[in-house]
Amino acid sequence: MGSAVPGTLAPDIHRSVNIANSELQSSILAALQRYWPNGAVPIKTLPIPRCSVPDREPLPPLLTRVKLPEWASDLAPSIGLPVPAYAVVDSAGPVWSCTDWWQVAFWYLNGTAERAFEAAHGPIHSYSYRLDGWDPSVWECAWVNRIALFLRRWSARQHQADETELLGALPEVEIAVTHDVDAVTKTPSIRFKQSAFQGFNGIRKLAQGSFCGAQVKFRQAARFLFSGSDYWLFDHIATMEERHGLRSCFNVYGGRGGWLRSPKHILFDPSYNVARSDLSRTLKELALRGWQIGVHQSFDAWRDSELMAAERQHVERALEQSVTTCRQHWLRFSWKQTWAAQQQAGFKLDSTLGFNDRPGFRCGAALRFRPLAPGAKAGLEAVPMVLMDSHLYDYLALESAERYREMQRWLDEVRFVRGQATVIWHTHVLATDYGWSDGFAELLRLLDRGNS
């Protein structure tokens, strides 16, 4: 599952976030409290052994597969649940009973391996391909939630009690639709970026021997480069969502926009200003009708609390209301710096944690939780992003039937574990020159069906 790199130093996450090993169990019990609403006392009494945490985290992560007992076999694949090898204590008995499940849950939820990689190489800014040689199974399921379900079942057996009577009912599923508002008009930078992406997909089709497929992608690239299209789609999105009884969150850019910026900011950041009268008026109306508004921080704001605070204040002035939710633009993210900066800027909820180039559970969880950040005060919560429109259309380049199955797969995992997660559908991709509107309609139908 990937060979370890000798001598790769891992920061001791326990020390870096000021949490003692003795407090680790309490932190996980608190993070998963929605799975035991009647209280965690029965879970605390489970005979879970404690492992020794190595001074050096193997990178790529050195994993082993733990098969769950027959009475919990539905909670993990037949080959077992992937855990860091050091979490299995060398003692007699079935492997599942010799595993430090507190450490495994902590390892996933707090990104221990990624933090070690970031300390050695810098942040990956949400591109999984930079984690070369890592076993992708760590991102395939909401493992932390599955561990919670396993601990519930184990505890009920241990106490010879009905699971629901002992621990309470399972939580409700919470899947939030979000829109990152990257454009309200078609800008030259969008023409260039999306045409380049379509061209890249055309080259990939050629490499696969699909000449017809390559021609389609090259024609799409040329058409996108020169066509005009309407990106003012707020009413269209609201109408689609209302049909399914949904209210989403629009994350809007808090910078000043315009052309009087550096070439980098013109290329990578949105061009609009949220204070323009028609935009602020539209967002105010959406907020009055029940839609949520968040901040979409600029490309360079991922570690800059002052810039984040200024952009947040700009959005708040335009909307005349408090705004405390956010997602970083381009998913620019550092485990060490981003959440700490967001807290200092006054945010209460972040939904950045996910990958740009693939769907999945980056922290092995579909869970709204309080992230551990060095020097940060309690208050900020994070909820993962597990699926994005560009995963389906750009990176995976799926056809309609495949796209439907892929969306269903990830949504079904969140539902299976009774989890909490977000999905992204950018507003401008519902325009005719993208043609991604059908995919959004499919997503809404899947969400509606799961809630019915």
Secondary structure by P-SEA (a helix, b strand, c coil): ccccccccccccccccccccccaaaaaaaaaaccccccccccccccbbbbbbbbcccccccbbbbbbccccccccccccccccccccccccccccccccaaaaaaaaaaaaaaaaaaaaccccccccccccccccccccccaaaaaaaaaaaaaaaaaaccccccccccbbbbbbbbbbccccccccaaaaaaaaaaaaaaaaaaaaaccaaaaaaaaaaaaaaacbbbbcccaaaaaaaaaaabbbbbbbbbcccccccccccccccccccccccaaaaaaaaaaaaabbbbbbbccccccccaaaaaaaaaaaaaaaccccccccccccccccccaaaaaaaaccccccccccccccccccccccccccccccccccbbbbbbccccccccccccccaaaaaaaaaaaaaaaaaacccbbbbbbcccccccccaaaaaaaaaaaaaaaac
